[in-house]
Amino acid sequence: FLKIYSKKRGKTFSKIPDTEMEKLLQNDWPGNVRELENIIERGTILSKDNHFGVPELGGGSFDQSPGHGGMTLKDNERRHILWALQKTAWKVRGKGGAAELLEIHPSTLAFRMKKLGIQRPKRPSSRQIT
């Protein structure tokens, strides 16, 4: 998987470092091999330079909708966009922004945010109420 996704991303990872491999080995892997493949793919996307890092392993924290056995694609897209926005402190555009992290054009991200009803949380007012 590392060879496949590093080639797709135009990155060069010679191997998974021992510390990162230990993270993979410590996970319970409640899903199947596709779950491992997704983690490796996400790692190639998020890793900087040529040092492969295992992204946070959610530990099976995905919400399961009753009766559906999982999340819809729309739910998953919304959750993933929110994850990227939180990771980048709600910076959408530019270097280090969510669009760059998601590897999509900023206008595409803005369109998807609007379509999914994602809005930046309002900051609490700094004025004191007396």
Secondary structure, DSSP 4 states (H G I P E B T S, - for coil): -HHHHHHHHT-------HHHHHHHHHS---S-HHHHHHHHHHHHHH--TT---PPP---S----BTTTTB--HHHHHHHHHHHHHHHTTT--SSTTSHHHHHTS-HHHHHHHHHHHT--PPPPPP-SPP-
